[in-house]
Amino acid sequence: MPDFLPIAFALLFAYVVLVPALVLAHELAHAAMGLALLLGELWVTIGTDPRWEATLGRLEIRIDPAGWRSWWPGFYRSAATPAGYRGAAIALIGPISSLGFAAGLLGTASIATDAVAVVCRAGVYWAFVQAVATAVPVTYPDWLPAYSGHPSDGKRTIRYLRE
């Protein structure tokens, strides 16, 4: 087997398994903070056409098993409207958690076997890009169809802190 095949399989595994897990973890961080600070129901959605659903108390999780077609978009929503510092905490915890996942994966990559290290490094890059892309205060452009017109976590944080 050529030397590049294990790396190709590791990267494919990272995209199909690790990336959606990181997106889900990012959104669940929002949800965990929302559960702590808000009343009412909360929803986490991964992908654009969710087919798998699970309800855990006030939290409903919806996942599109074919989310790879749309780069695994993730969203957190709540029935209650957050405001002020509570809204800022809910918005900011996503990018903070992504940085934490990047650090954890980086540590794991340093002690893992070659194939696992490749998967972990791919996860580090994804989690870091996810943290930066969500922390920068912007409204997402039209060329990101799933997020088009939505504010980033950073922009929502600033909006909440100005209230």
C-alpha positions in Angstrom: 0.0 0.0 0.0 1.4 3.4 -0.9 2.5 5.6 2.0 -0.1 8.3 1.4 -3.1 6.0 1.7 -3.1 5.7 5.5 -2.9 9.5 5.7 -5.7 9.9 3.1 -7.9 7.5 5.2 -7.0 9.3 8.4 -8.0 12.6 6.8 -11.2 11.2 5.4 -12.0 9.8 8.9 -11.3 13.2 10.4 -13.7 14.9 8.0 -16.5 12.4 8.3 -16.3 11.7 12.1 -14.1 14.2 13.9 -15.3 17.4 12.2 -19.0 16.8 13.0 -18.1 15.8 16.5 -16.2 19.1 17.0 -19.1 21.1 15.5 -21.5 19.2 17.8 -19.3 19.8 20.8 -19.1 23.6 19.9 -22.9 23.8 19.7 -23.4 21.7 22.8 -21.1 24.2 24.7 -23.6 26.9 23.7 -26.5 24.6 24.8 -24.9 23.8 28.2 -24.5 27.5 29.0 -28.0 28.1 27.7 -29.3 25.3 30.0 -27.6 26.9 32.9 -28.7 30.5 32.2 -32.1 30.3 30.5 -35.5 28.9 30.9 -37.3 27.0 28.1 -36.3 24.7 25.4 -33.0 24.7 23.5 -32.1 23.2 20.1 -28.8 22.1 18.5 -28.8 21.3 14.8 -25.9 19.9 12.8 -26.2 19.8 9.1 -28.9 21.3 6.8 -31.4 18.3 6.6 -31.5 16.8 10.1 -32.9 13.2 10.2 -31.7 12.0 13.6 -33.3 13.6 16.7 -32.8 13.1 20.4 -34.4 14.9 23.3 -32.6 15.2 26.6 -34.9 17.2 29.0 -35.1 20.7 27.6 -32.5 20.1 24.9 -33.3 18.7 21.5 -30.4 17.6 19.3 -30.9 17.2 15.5 -28.3 15.8 13.2 -28.0 15.4 9.4 -26.0 12.2 8.9 -25.1 13.5 5.4 -23.9 16.9 6.7 -20.6 16.5 4.9 -22.4 17.8 1.8 -22.7 21.2 3.3 -19.5 21.4 5.4 -21.2 20.4 8.7 -22.9 23.6 9.6 -24.1 23.9 13.2 -26.6 26.0 15.0 -27.8 26.6 18.6 -31.2 28.1 19.3 -33.2 28.8 22.4 -36.9 29.5 23.1 -35.9 32.2 25.6 -34.2 35.3 24.2 -30.9 35.8 25.9 -29.8 39.3 26.8 -26.9 41.2 28.3 -24.1 39.2 30.0 -26.1 36.0 29.8 -26.4 36.2 26.0 -22.7 37.1 25.8 -21.7 34.1 27.9 -23.8 31.8 25.7 -22.3 33.2 22.5 -18.7 33.3 23.7 -18.6 29.8 25.1 -18.6 28.2 21.6 -15.3 29.7 20.4 -13.7 29.2 23.9 -14.7 25.5 23.8 -13.3 25.1 20.3 -9.9 26.5 21.5 -10.1 24.0 24.4 -10.8 21.1 21.9 -7.9 22.3 19.7 -5.5 22.3 22.7 -6.7 18.8 23.8 -6.3 17.4 20.4 -2.8 19.0 20.1 -1.8 17.3 23.3 -3.3 14.0 22.1 -1.4 14.2 18.8 1.9 14.6 20.6 1.5 11.2 22.2 -0.5 9.3 19.6 0.5 6.8 16.9 1.0 8.2 13.3 -2.5 7.7 12.0 -4.2 8.9 15.1 -1.8 11.9 15.2 -2.8 12.8 11.7 -6.5 12.7 12.7 -5.8 14.8 15.8 -3.8 17.4 13.9 -6.6 17.7 11.3 -8.9 18.2 14.3 -6.6 20.8 15.8 -6.7 22.8 12.5 -10.5 22.5 12.2 -11.1 23.4 15.8 -8.8 26.4 15.6 -10.3 27.7 12.3 -13.8 27.1 13.9 -12.8 29.1 17.0 -11.4 32.0 14.9 -14.2 32.0 12.3 -16.9 32.1 15.0 -15.1 34.6 17.3 -14.4 37.3 14.7 -17.4 39.7 14.8 -18.9 39.4 11.3 -22.1 38.7 9.5 -21.4 35.7 7.4 -21.4 36.3 3.6 -23.7 34.8 0.9 -21.0 32.4 -0.3 -21.4 30.5 3.0 -24.9 29.3 2.2 -25.8 27.6 5.5 -24.6 30.7 7.5 -25.5 33.4 5.0 -26.7 36.5 6.9 -26.2 35.0 10.3 -24.0 36.9 12.9 -20.9 35.1 14.2 -20.6 34.3 17.9 -18.2 37.2 18.2 -20.7 39.7 16.7 -23.5 38.3 18.9 -21.2 38.7 22.0 -20.6 42.4 21.2 -24.3 43.0 20.5 -25.2 41.4 23.9 -22.6 43.4 25.8 -23.9 46.7 24.3 -27.4 46.0 25.6 
